[in-house]
Amino acid sequence: MATDTRGDAATEDKGKPAGKRTAPALFVRQVAAELRKVIWPTRSQLINYTLISLVFVLIMIGIVSGLDWGLQKAVFAVFG
């Protein structure tokens, strides 16, 4: 099994003391360093991804609305 740890504590971190907090300035520097590593999408990619997401959401709204309408009609036909 992929999650088998063979009896070892897989999530135990022995190198860091528990409860130690980083300073706010260090945290901000680390966040800025991580953001520099991000590959940001171009404007055309961003527009494309946004349009794909909106079309997907609209299709899902149509499917759910159609199922809701069909089930409503079926329930009213059986019980109404």
C-alpha positions as protocol buffer text, in pm:
chain_id: "A"
residue {
  index: 1
  type: MET
  ca { x: 0 y: 0 z: 0 }
}
residue {
  index: 2
  type: ALA
  ca { x: 129 y: 347 z: -86 }
}
residue {
  index: 3
  type: THR
  ca { x: 51 y: 493 z: 257 }
}
residue {
  index: 4
  type: ASP
  ca { x: 219 y: 215 z: 455 }
}
residue {
  index: 5
  type: THR
  ca { x: 484 y: 362 z: 686 }
}
residue {
  index: 6
  type: ARG
  ca { x: 617 y: 29 z: 820 }
}
residue {
  index: 7
  type: GLY
  ca { x: 555 y: 135 z: 1176 }
}
residue {
  index: 8
  type: ASP
  ca { x: 764 y: 455 z: 1155 }
}
residue {
  index: 9
  type: ALA
  ca { x: 618 y: 795 z: 1228 }
}
residue {
  index: 10
  type: ALA
  ca { x: 632 y: 939 z: 877 }
}
residue {
  index: 11
  type: THR
  ca { x: 514 y: 1287 z: 972 }
}
residue {
  index: 12
  type: GLU
  ca { x: 744 y: 1334 z: 1270 }
}
residue {
  index: 13
  type: ASP
  ca { x: 990 y: 1620 z: 1218 }
}
residue {
  index: 14
  type: LYS
  ca { x: 1289 y: 1565 z: 1445 }
}
residue {
  index: 15
  type: GLY
  ca { x: 1498 y: 1856 z: 1316 }
}
residue {
  index: 16
  type: LYS
  ca { x: 1278 y: 2148 z: 1427 }
}
residue {
  index: 17
  type: PRO
  ca { x: 1185 y: 2236 z: 1782 }
}
residue {
  index: 18
  type: ALA
  ca { x: 810 y: 2238 z: 1838 }
}
residue {
  index: 19
  type: GLY
  ca { x: 636 y: 2571 z: 1882 }
}
residue {
  index: 20
  type: LYS
  ca { x: 919 y: 2783 z: 1734 }
}
residue {
  index: 21
  type: ARG
  ca { x: 780 y: 3075 z: 1532 }
}
residue {
  index: 22
  type: THR
  ca { x: 956 y: 3269 z: 1260 }
}
residue {
  index: 23
  type: ALA
  ca { x: 987 y: 3645 z: 1280 }
}
residue {
  index: 24
  type: PRO
  ca { x: 742 y: 3843 z: 1063 }
}
residue {
  index: 25
  type: ALA
  ca { x: 1025 y: 3998 z: 860 }
}
residue {
  index: 26
  type: LEU
  ca { x: 1171 y: 3654 z: 783 }
}
residue {
  index: 27
  type: PHE
  ca { x: 828 y: 3528 z: 686 }
}
residue {
  index: 28
  type: VAL
  ca { x: 780 y: 3818 z: 441 }
}
residue {
  index: 29
  type: ARG
  ca { x: 1125 y: 3756 z: 289 }
}
residue {
  index: 30
  type: GLN
  ca { x: 1045 y: 3386 z: 246 }
}
residue {
  index: 31
  type: VAL
  ca { x: 710 y: 3466 z: 84 }
}
residue {
  index: 32
  type: ALA
  ca { x: 875 y: 3710 z: -156 }
}
residue {
  index: 33
  type: ALA
  ca { x: 1139 y: 3450 z: -244 }
}
residue {
  index: 34
  type: GLU
  ca { x: 871 y: 3191 z: -317 }
}
residue {
  index: 35
  type: LEU
  ca { x: 673 y: 3436 z: -531 }
}
residue {
  index: 36
  type: ARG
  ca { x: 984 y: 3501 z: -742 }
}
residue {
  index: 37
  type: LYS
  ca { x: 987 y: 3127 z: -826 }
}
residue {
  index: 38
  type: VAL
  ca { x: 630 y: 3134 z: -961 }
}
residue {
  index: 39
  type: ILE
  ca { x: 588 y: 3116 z: -1337 }
}
residue {
  index: 40
  type: TRP
  ca { x: 313 y: 3371 z: -1396 }
}
residue {
  index: 41
  type: PRO
  ca { x: 76 y: 3323 z: -1691 }
}
residue {
  index: 42
  type: THR
  ca { x: 81 y: 3564 z: -1982 }
}
residue {
  index: 43
  type: ARG
  ca { x: -219 y: 3786 z: -2050 }
}
residue {
  index: 44
  type: SER
  ca { x: -345 y: 3558 z: -2329 }
}
residue {
  index: 45
  type: GLN
  ca { x: -308 y: 3248 z: -2109 }
}
residue {
  index: 46
  type: LEU
  ca { x: -494 y: 3421 z: -1827 }
}
residue {
  index: 47
  type: ILE
  ca { x: -781 y: 3522 z: -2058 }
}
residue {
  index: 48
  type: ASN
  ca { x: -791 y: 3171 z: -2205 }
}
residue {
  index: 49
  type: TYR
  ca { x: -798 y: 3001 z: -1862 }
}
residue {
  index: 50
  type: THR
  ca { x: -1066 y: 3243 z: -1739 }
}
residue {
  index: 51
  type: LEU
  ca { x: -1289 y: 3181 z: -2041 }
}
residue {
  index: 52
  type: ILE
  ca { x: -1247 y: 2803 z: -2011 }
}
residue {
  index: 53
  type: SER
  ca { x: -1340 y: 2822 z: -1642 }
}
residue {
  index: 54
  type: LEU
  ca { x: -1648 y: 3037 z: -1711 }
}
residue {
  index: 55
  type: VAL
  ca { x: -1766 y: 2807 z: -1991 }
}
residue {
  index: 56
  type: PHE
  ca { x: -1720 y: 2504 z: -1765 }
}
residue {
  index: 57
  type: VAL
  ca { x: -1919 y: 2669 z: -1485 }
}
residue {
  index: 58
  type: LEU
  ca { x: -2198 y: 2765 z: -1727 }
}
residue {
  index: 59
  type: ILE
  ca { x: -2215 y: 2409 z: -1860 }
}
residue {
  index: 60
  type: MET
  ca { x: -2232 y: 2270 z: -1506 }
}
residue {
  index: 61
  type: ILE
  ca { x: -2507 y: 2520 z: -1417 }
}
residue {
  index: 62
  type: GLY
  ca { x: -2702 y: 2400 z: -1720 }
}
residue {
  index: 63
  type: ILE
  ca { x: -2659 y: 2033 z: -1626 }
}
residue {
  index: 64
  type: VAL
  ca { x: -2759 y: 2085 z: -1263 }
}
residue {
  index: 65
  type: SER
  ca { x: -3053 y: 2309 z: -1359 }
}
residue {
  index: 66
  type: GLY
  ca { x: -3172 y: 2053 z: -1614 }
}
residue {
  index: 67
  type: LEU
  ca { x: -3150 y: 1771 z: -1360 }
}
residue {
  index: 68
  type: ASP
  ca { x: -3330 y: 1982 z: -1101 }
}
residue {
  index: 69
  type: TRP
  ca { x: -3609 y: 2069 z: -1345 }
}
residue {
  index: 70
  type: GLY
  ca { x: -3644 y: 1705 z: -1460 }
}
residue {
  index: 71
  type: LEU
  ca { x: -3654 y: 1568 z: -1107 }
}
residue {
  index: 72
  type: GLN
  ca { x: -3904 y: 1835 z: -1004 }
}
residue {
  index: 73
  type: LYS
  ca { x: -4134 y: 1736 z: -1292 }
}
residue {
  index: 74
  type: ALA
  ca { x: -4095 y: 1367 z: -1205 }
}
residue {
  index: 75
  type: VAL
  ca { x: -4177 y: 1426 z: -838 }
}
residue {
  index: 76
  type: PHE
  ca { x: -4481 y: 1638 z: -923 }
}
residue {
  index: 77
  type: ALA
  ca { x: -4597 y: 1370 z: -1170 }
}
residue {
  index: 78
  type: VAL
  ca { x: -4568 y: 1097 z: -906 }
}
residue {
  index: 79
  type: PHE
  ca { x: -4696 y: 1283 z: -600 }
}
residue {
  index: 80
  type: GLY
  ca { x: -4891 y: 1576 z: -744 }
}
